[in-house]
């Protein structure tokens, strides 16, 4: 038995709960108002949030995807196969051409994995993007999901193509 037990101040738990709720609300506001598409998933790749910028970029609504689809539906299947093959060779382990191809390195490195991908919009058009994916870990060091932040690089690709065309003339 502790000789000097910690004494909680009246309302301590309530104050902590209020602070956590306010922090969560602030975080949600930042994510939903940023100009960058932010998509979060659970550990299996099921989309758990899809901000307004992601809706604008891809043509899907959050309601259509959250809890109903995996992040894989937005990705080019050939690129997933290529990435899985590359990771399998590099790391000496079998990486499946599904959500694992997107998340494996971020989980392994416990950091940000950035790569270029092709997103498939709802209308079927393709869009080159640079995606940063990072694992989300709880206070007990348990992986609870992933955050994916995309940047549209179509203007960059178009400029590169124009430079290439000029050089070829």
Secondary structure as the mmCIF struct_conf table of DSSP 4:
data_model
#
loop_
_struct_conf.conf_type_id
_struct_conf.id
_struct_conf.beg_label_comp_id
_struct_conf.beg_label_asym_id
_struct_conf.beg_label_seq_id
_struct_conf.end_label_comp_id
_struct_conf.end_label_asym_id
_struct_conf.end_label_seq_id
BEND BEND1 UNK A 3 UNK A 4
HELX_LH_PP_P HELX_LH_PP_P1 UNK A 8 UNK A 9
TURN_TY1_P TURN_TY1_P1 UNK A 10 UNK A 11
HELX_RH_AL_P HELX_RH_AL_P1 UNK A 12 UNK A 33
BEND BEND2 UNK A 34 UNK A 36
STRN STRN1 UNK A 37 UNK A 41
TURN_TY1_P TURN_TY1_P2 UNK A 43 UNK A 44
STRN STRN2 UNK A 46 UNK A 46
STRN STRN3 UNK A 47 UNK A 50
HELX_RH_AL_P HELX_RH_AL_P2 UNK A 52 UNK A 58
BEND BEND3 UNK A 59 UNK A 59
HELX_RH_AL_P HELX_RH_AL_P3 UNK A 62 UNK A 65
TURN_TY1_P TURN_TY1_P3 UNK A 66 UNK A 68
STRN STRN4 UNK A 70 UNK A 70
HELX_RH_3T_P HELX_RH_3T_P1 UNK A 71 UNK A 74
STRN STRN5 UNK A 75 UNK A 75
HELX_RH_AL_P HELX_RH_AL_P4 UNK A 77 UNK A 91
BEND BEND4 UNK A 92 UNK A 93
TURN_TY1_P TURN_TY1_P4 UNK A 97 UNK A 98
HELX_RH_AL_P HELX_RH_AL_P5 UNK A 99 UNK A 109
TURN_TY1_P TURN_TY1_P5 UNK A 110 UNK A 110
BEND BEND5 UNK A 111 UNK A 111
STRN STRN6 UNK A 112 UNK A 120
HELX_LH_PP_P HELX_LH_PP_P2 UNK A 121 UNK A 121
TURN_TY1_P TURN_TY1_P6 UNK A 122 UNK A 123
BEND BEND6 UNK A 124 UNK A 124
STRN STRN7 UNK A 126 UNK A 137
TURN_TY1_P TURN_TY1_P7 UNK A 139 UNK A 140
BEND BEND7 UNK A 141 UNK A 141
STRN STRN8 UNK A 143 UNK A 152
HELX_RH_AL_P HELX_RH_AL_P6 UNK A 154 UNK A 168
#
